[in-house]
Amino acid sequence: MKAYSLLRAAGSAIWIGGQLFAVVALPVAAGTLPRRKDRRRVVEAGWQAWTPIAFAAAGATLLGTFVETRVLLGDERRRARVRFAAALGALAGTGAATAIGRMLARRQPPEDTPYPVDRDASGLPVARVPGRRALKLGMIPVNAFNALASAGLLIAAA
């Protein structure tokens, strides 16, 4: 296996595996903590630790596929271009998710500040966190884009 193909394959595997872990396993693991404040801290720390590795892995994939688009010929070159587009998507999705995550983190009230509490129709307390709904909804297309980029990386590698 050529070095550039190994770089692309390793970068793709690291990026996809890490994204899956951070989306699936990290919140479940943090959910075992009794205090909500601690759960949030653990998930945020996990994402902060993972983000530089995600960018490096997506960048390695991008570099490997870029070299492939220059070296390979015929059908292999066309597949390399698809992989390059998917790697660009992975990098863009990671960047968008990071930006939205940072905006969400900035909008968090200090930990000792209580959330405003309203009551629903049945009288039960409902926490209101103003301005976060739009940012959270913004993560839906970013996550869908990341899933498509992952699928593109996997399909193009086959």
MODELLER restraints for C-alpha pairs under 7 A, 6 or more apart:
rsr = mdl.restraints
at = mdl.atoms
rsr.add(forms.Gaussian(group=physical.xy_distance, feature=features.Distance(at['CA:4:A'], at['CA:64:A']), mean=4.57, stdev=0.5))
rsr.add(forms.Gaussian(group=physical.xy_distance, feature=features.Distance(at['CA:4:A'], at['CA:67:A']), mean=6.48, stdev=0.5))
rsr.add(forms.Gaussian(group=physical.xy_distance, feature=features.Distance(at['CA:4:A'], at['CA:68:A']), mean=6.89, stdev=0.5))
rsr.add(forms.Gaussian(group=physical.xy_distance, feature=features.Distance(at['CA:5:A'], at['CA:64:A']), mean=5.95, stdev=0.5))
rsr.add(forms.Gaussian(group=physical.xy_distance, feature=features.Distance(at['CA:7:A'], at['CA:60:A']), mean=5.96, stdev=0.5))
rsr.add(forms.Gaussian(group=physical.xy_distance, feature=features.Distance(at['CA:7:A'], at['CA:61:A']), mean=6.38, stdev=0.5))
rsr.add(forms.Gaussian(group=physical.xy_distance, feature=features.Distance(at['CA:7:A'], at['CA:64:A']), mean=5.38, stdev=0.5))
rsr.add(forms.Gaussian(group=physical.xy_distance, feature=features.Distance(at['CA:8:A'], at['CA:60:A']), mean=6.06, stdev=0.5))
rsr.add(forms.Gaussian(group=physical.xy_distance, feature=features.Distance(at['CA:8:A'], at['CA:61:A']), mean=4.06, stdev=0.5))
rsr.add(forms.Gaussian(group=physical.xy_distance, feature=features.Distance(at['CA:8:A'], at['CA:64:A']), mean=4.42, stdev=0.5))
rsr.add(forms.Gaussian(group=physical.xy_distance, feature=features.Distance(at['CA:8:A'], at['CA:65:A']), mean=5.99, stdev=0.5))
rsr.add(forms.Gaussian(group=physical.xy_distance, feature=features.Distance(at['CA:9:A'], at['CA:61:A']), mean=6.90, stdev=0.5))
rsr.add(forms.Gaussian(group=physical.xy_distance, feature=features.Distance(at['CA:11:A'], at['CA:57:A']), mean=4.27, stdev=0.5))
rsr.add(forms.Gaussian(group=physical.xy_distance, feature=features.Distance(at['CA:11:A'], at['CA:58:A']), mean=5.99, stdev=0.5))
rsr.add(forms.Gaussian(group=physical.xy_distance, feature=features.Distance(at['CA:11:A'], at['CA:60:A']), mean=5.15, stdev=0.5))
rsr.add(forms.Gaussian(group=physical.xy_distance, feature=features.Distance(at['CA:11:A'], at['CA:61:A']), mean=4.69, stdev=0.5))
rsr.add(forms.Gaussian(group=physical.xy_distance, feature=features.Distance(at['CA:12:A'], at['CA:57:A']), mean=6.64, stdev=0.5))
rsr.add(forms.Gaussian(group=physical.xy_distance, feature=features.Distance(at['CA:12:A'], at['CA:58:A']), mean=6.76, stdev=0.5))
rsr.add(forms.Gaussian(group=physical.xy_distance, feature=features.Distance(at['CA:12:A'], at['CA:61:A']), mean=5.67, stdev=0.5))
rsr.add(forms.Gaussian(group=physical.xy_distance, feature=features.Distance(at['CA:12:A'], at['CA:153:A']), mean=6.89, stdev=0.5))
rsr.add(forms.Gaussian(group=physical.xy_distance, feature=features.Distance(at['CA:14:A'], at['CA:57:A']), mean=6.04, stdev=0.5))
rsr.add(forms.Gaussian(group=physical.xy_distance, feature=features.Distance(at['CA:15:A'], at['CA:54:A']), mean=5.46, stdev=0.5))
rsr.add(forms.Gaussian(group=physical.xy_distance, feature=features.Distance(at['CA:15:A'], at['CA:57:A']), mean=5.32, stdev=0.5))
rsr.add(forms.Gaussian(group=physical.xy_distance, feature=features.Distance(at['CA:15:A'], at['CA:58:A']), mean=6.12, stdev=0.5))
rsr.add(forms.Gaussian(group=physical.xy_distance, feature=features.Distance(at['CA:16:A'], at['CA:150:A']), mean=6.31, stdev=0.5))
rsr.add(forms.Gaussian(group=physical.xy_distance, feature=features.Distance(at['CA:22:A'], at['CA:47:A']), mean=6.97, stdev=0.5))
rsr.add(forms.Gaussian(group=physical.xy_distance, feature=features.Distance(at['CA:26:A'], at['CA:43:A']), mean=6.49, stdev=0.5))
rsr.add(forms.Gaussian(group=physical.xy_distance, feature=features.Distance(at['CA:27:A'], at['CA:43:A']), mean=6.37, stdev=0.5))
rsr.add(forms.Gaussian(group=physical.xy_distance, feature=features.Distance(at['CA:30:A'], at['CA:39:A']), mean=4.90, stdev=0.5))
rsr.add(forms.Gaussian(group=physical.xy_distance, feature=features.Distance(at['CA:30:A'], at['CA:42:A']), mean=6.17, stdev=0.5))
rsr.add(forms.Gaussian(group=physical.xy_distance, feature=features.Distance(at['CA:30:A'], at['CA:43:A']), mean=6.46, stdev=0.5))
rsr.add(forms.Gaussian(group=physical.xy_distance, feature=features.Distance(at['CA:31:A'], at['CA:39:A']), mean=6.12, stdev=0.5))
rsr.add(forms.Gaussian(group=physical.xy_distance, feature=features.Distance(at['CA:33:A'], at['CA:39:A']), mean=5.97, stdev=0.5))
rsr.add(forms.Gaussian(group=physical.xy_distance, feature=features.Distance(at['CA:55:A'], at['CA:91:A']), mean=6.67, stdev=0.5))
rsr.add(forms.Gaussian(group=physical.xy_distance, feature=features.Distance(at['CA:58:A'], at['CA:87:A']), mean=6.37, stdev=0.5))
rsr.add(forms.Gaussian(group=physical.xy_distance, feature=features.Distance(at['CA:58:A'], at['CA:90:A']), mean=6.31, stdev=0.5))
rsr.add(forms.Gaussian(group=physical.xy_distance, feature=features.Distance(at['CA:58:A'], at['CA:91:A']), mean=5.49, stdev=0.5))
rsr.add(forms.Gaussian(group=physical.xy_distance, feature=features.Distance(at['CA:61:A'], at['CA:87:A']), mean=6.11, stdev=0.5))
rsr.add(forms.Gaussian(group=physical.xy_distance, feature=features.Distance(at['CA:62:A'], at['CA:84:A']), mean=5.99, stdev=0.5))
rsr.add(forms.Gaussian(group=physical.xy_distance, feature=features.Distance(at['CA:62:A'], at['CA:87:A']), mean=5.21, stdev=0.5))
rsr.add(forms.Gaussian(group=physical.xy_distance, feature=features.Distance(at['CA:62:A'], at['CA:88:A']), mean=6.58, stdev=0.5))
rsr.add(forms.Gaussian(group=physical.xy_distance, feature=features.Distance(at['CA:65:A'], at['CA:80:A']), mean=5.89, stdev=0.5))
rsr.add(forms.Gaussian(group=physical.xy_distance, feature=features.Distance(at['CA:65:A'], at['CA:83:A']), mean=6.22, stdev=0.5))
rsr.add(forms.Gaussian(group=physical.xy_distance, feature=features.Distance(at['CA:65:A'], at['CA:84:A']), mean=5.13, stdev=0.5))
rsr.add(forms.Gaussian(group=physical.xy_distance, feature=features.Distance(at['CA:66:A'], at['CA:84:A']), mean=6.19, stdev=0.5))
rsr.add(forms.Gaussian(group=physical.xy_distance, feature=features.Distance(at['CA:68:A'], at['CA:77:A']), mean=6.91, stdev=0.5))
rsr.add(forms.Gaussian(group=physical.xy_distance, feature=features.Distance(at['CA:68:A'], at['CA:80:A']), mean=5.85, stdev=0.5))
rsr.add(forms.Gaussian(group=physical.xy_distance, feature=features.Distance(at['CA:69:A'], at['CA:77:A']), mean=5.34, stdev=0.5))
rsr.add(forms.Gaussian(group=physical.xy_distance, feature=features.Distance(at['CA:69:A'], at['CA:80:A']), mean=5.34, stdev=0.5))
rsr.add(forms.Gaussian(group=physical.xy_distance, feature=features.Distance(at['CA:69:A'], at['CA:81:A']), mean=5.88, stdev=0.5))
rsr.add(forms.Gaussian(group=physical.xy_distance, feature=features.Distance(at['CA:79:A'], at['CA:156:A']), mean=6.00, stdev=0.5))
rsr.add(forms.Gaussian(group=physical.xy_distance, feature=features.Distance(at['CA:82:A'], at['CA:156:A']), mean=6.28, stdev=0.5))
rsr.add(forms.Gaussian(group=physical.xy_distance, feature=features.Distance(at['CA:83:A'], at['CA:152:A']), mean=6.84, stdev=0.5))
rsr.add(forms.Gaussian(group=physical.xy_distance, feature=features.Distance(at['CA:83:A'], at['CA:153:A']), mean=5.68, stdev=0.5))
rsr.add(forms.Gaussian(group=physical.xy_distance, feature=features.Distance(at['CA:83:A'], at['CA:156:A']), mean=5.40, stdev=0.5))
rsr.add(forms.Gaussian(group=physical.xy_distance, feature=features.Distance(at['CA:86:A'], at['CA:149:A']), mean=4.94, stdev=0.5))
rsr.add(forms.Gaussian(group=physical.xy_distance, feature=features.Distance(at['CA:86:A'], at['CA:152:A']), mean=5.27, stdev=0.5))
rsr.add(forms.Gaussian(group=physical.xy_distance, feature=features.Distance(at['CA:86:A'], at['CA:153:A']), mean=5.57, stdev=0.5))
rsr.add(forms.Gaussian(group=physical.xy_distance, feature=features.Distance(at['CA:87:A'], at['CA:149:A']), mean=6.86, stdev=0.5))
rsr.add(forms.Gaussian(group=physical.xy_distance, feature=features.Distance(at['CA:87:A'], at['CA:153:A']), mean=6.77, stdev=0.5))
rsr.add(forms.Gaussian(group=physical.xy_distance, feature=features.Distance(at['CA:89:A'], at['CA:149:A']), mean=5.36, stdev=0.5))
rsr.add(forms.Gaussian(group=physical.xy_distance, feature=features.Distance(at['CA:90:A'], at['CA:146:A']), mean=5.90, stdev=0.5))
rsr.add(forms.Gaussian(group=physical.xy_distance, feature=features.Distance(at['CA:90:A'], at['CA:149:A']), mean=5.20, stdev=0.5))
rsr.add(forms.Gaussian(group=physical.xy_distance, feature=features.Distance(at['CA:90:A'], at['CA:150:A']), mean=6.93, stdev=0.5))
rsr.add(forms.Gaussian(group=physical.xy_distance, feature=features.Distance(at['CA:93:A'], at['CA:142:A']), mean=5.84, stdev=0.5))
rsr.add(forms.Gaussian(group=physical.xy_distance, feature=features.Distance(at['CA:93:A'], at['CA:145:A']), mean=6.19, stdev=0.5))
rsr.add(forms.Gaussian(group=physical.xy_distance, feature=features.Distance(at['CA:93:A'], at['CA:146:A']), mean=5.31, stdev=0.5))
rsr.add(forms.Gaussian(group=physical.xy_distance, feature=features.Distance(at['CA:96:A'], at['CA:142:A']), mean=6.64, stdev=0.5))
rsr.add(forms.Gaussian(group=physical.xy_distance, feature=features.Distance(at['CA:97:A'], at['CA:139:A']), mean=6.75, stdev=0.5))
rsr.add(forms.Gaussian(group=physical.xy_distance, feature=features.Distance(at['CA:97:A'], at['CA:142:A']), mean=6.22, stdev=0.5))
rsr.add(forms.Gaussian(group=physical.xy_distance, feature=features.Distance(at['CA:100:A'], at['CA:135:A']), mean=6.65, stdev=0.5))
rsr.add(forms.Gaussian(group=physical.xy_distance, feature=features.Distance(at['CA:104:A'], at['CA:132:A']), mean=6.83, stdev=0.5))
rsr.add(forms.Gaussian(group=physical.xy_distance, feature=features.Distance(at['CA:104:A'], at['CA:135:A']), mean=6.70, stdev=0.5))
rsr.add(forms.Gaussian(group=physical.xy_distance, feature=features.Distance(at['CA:115:A'], at['CA:127:A']), mean=6.23, stdev=0.5))
rsr.add(forms.Gaussian(group=physical.xy_distance, feature=features.Distance(at['CA:115:A'], at['CA:128:A']), mean=6.73, stdev=0.5))
rsr.add(forms.Gaussian(group=physical.xy_distance, feature=features.Distance(at['CA:115:A'], at['CA:129:A']), mean=6.75, stdev=0.5))
rsr.add(forms.Gaussian(group=physical.xy_distance, feature=features.Distance(at['CA:116:A'], at['CA:127:A']), mean=6.01, stdev=0.5))
rsr.add(forms.Gaussian(group=physical.xy_distance, feature=features.Distance(at['CA:116:A'], at['CA:128:A']), mean=5.75, stdev=0.5))
rsr.add(forms.Gaussian(group=physical.xy_distance, feature=features.Distance(at['CA:117:A'], at['CA:125:A']), mean=6.12, stdev=0.5))
rsr.add(forms.Gaussian(group=physical.xy_distance, feature=features.Distance(at['CA:117:A'], at['CA:126:A']), mean=5.64, stdev=0.5))
rsr.add(forms.Gaussian(group=physical.xy_distance, feature=features.Distance(at['CA:117:A'], at['CA:127:A']), mean=4.67, stdev=0.5))
rsr.add(forms.Gaussian(group=physical.xy_distance, feature=features.Distance(at['CA:117:A'], at['CA:128:A']), mean=6.11, stdev=0.5))
rsr.add(forms.Gaussian(group=physical.xy_distance, feature=features.Distance(at['CA:118:A'], at['CA:125:A']), mean=5.63, stdev=0.5))
rsr.add(forms.Gaussian(group=physical.xy_distance, feature=features.Distance(at['CA:118:A'], at['CA:126:A']), mean=5.16, stdev=0.5))
rsr.add(forms.Gaussian(group=physical.xy_distance, feature=features.Distance(at['CA:118:A'], at['CA:127:A']), mean=6.27, stdev=0.5))
rsr.add(forms.Gaussian(group=physical.xy_distance, feature=features.Distance(at['CA:118:A'], at['CA:128:A']), mean=6.94, stdev=0.5))
rsr.add(forms.Gaussian(group=physical.xy_distance, feature=features.Distance(at['CA:119:A'], at['CA:125:A']), mean=4.47, stdev=0.5))
rsr.add(forms.Gaussian(group=physical.xy_distance, feature=features.Distance(at['CA:119:A'], at['CA:126:A']), mean=5.47, stdev=0.5))
rsr.add(forms.Gaussian(group=physical.xy_distance, feature=features.Distance(at['CA:120:A'], at['CA:126:A']), mean=6.28, stdev=0.5))
